[in-house]
Structures are given as C-alpha cells and as structure tokens.
C-alpha cells in the first residue's frame, strides 16, 4: 500500500479584458459636453488651443473621452435589467399580449427558409412561373450583363495641363461643413465622432483649418486617414 499526501491548488481563470466603448453620443447632452471640454482643457494644461499635430490631438481627445464617457458594465447591466422589467410588465397587458403574438409570428417567419420562386418576365414580356424557366432567365440576364462590352471614351490627346494657385481653406467653410455633418454616424479609423468637433466649437475650427491647410500645402495626410 502506498501512502501519499496531495495538495490541491485552486487557480483563478483570467478573463480577457474587453475594451470598453466610448459613448461619444453622450456629447449631445450639454452637461456631458461641458464636462468633456473642462477635462480636455485640464489635459492640455489649462489652455483651450489644441496641439498642432494630429497624432497628439487625436490621442488627447480619445483619452479624455475614455475618462469622461466610458461605458461601464454595471450601467449597461442595469439598463438591460430595466428594459427587461418594462417588457415583462407590458406583456401582462392586452397590448403586450398582442405584441407578443406579433413578435412570435415575426420570429417564425424569419426562421423559415424561403425558397419560393419569384415571378419574372422573359425577353418578350411573358410571365415565367416555373422554377426552371425562372432560373434560366436569370442566367441569361447575368450572362448578358457581365459579358457586355462597353466602349470606353477616348482620352483627348494634346491637352495642356493648367496649374493655378489653390486658395487656402477658410474658417467659414469649416464651420459650414461641421454644421452640415450628421451626428450619430460610425467612427472612422481615428475613433473620433463628429460630435467631438461640434462640442469643441471654435477650438475645433481653429485646429481643423490649420490641419487642412497644412495637408493642402504639404500634399501629405496623417497616416490614420
């Protein structure tokens, strides 16, 4: 008989960290916008003017946004629980019962594999109903579409290029462009929404006009673009 002593170690499983999202849409609220401006001013050493280079400005804006507008899991969990509670309360009513049946029908329809052949017309305008004739017509259509040769327009030879001075971008152009830009759109590679520039107001206009004119003169854009 062999006698031995065993020791069990309990190890904690490390969960991968999920990058928290920045709720840029909160800048639509004036109190959040004001807090963001104050924190950004503190990050810039008390000044309102943004740095000249794009990389520094973008990083300062992103870092400030993460601190001020960070999406916390506990807030998200509470919001979900509140939404579920409201849904369950509504389901106890007659209107909620109708919504439940409507939702069930929609989910049943979405889960079906629809294989119905749609009715189309042939070259002469006659209606095709059989699956074979419909598929054959689609095949003919795409063969004609993909194999059609389009005559390219010939380039005009011997035209002299004209070089002229391009005026610098003006402040009013930047202001009008920001006003026309719609909020709530997806972010680009820089992870900065248009709401940020609208929130910063004239400071953003000064920075953007300086940046755009440098790009125009040097003919070089930031790598993030």
Protein Blocks (a to p, Z undefined) as FASTA:
>chain_A
ZZddddddddddddddddddddfklmmpmklmmmmmmmmmmmnoopabdcfblklmmmmm
mmmmmmmmcccfklmmmmmmmmmmmmmmmmmpmklmmmmmmmmmmmmmmmpccfbdcddd
dfkopacfbfklmmmmmmmmmmmmmmpccddddddehiacdddddddddfklmmmmmmmp
cghiacdfkopafklmmmnmmmmmmmmmmmmmmmmmnopacfkZZ
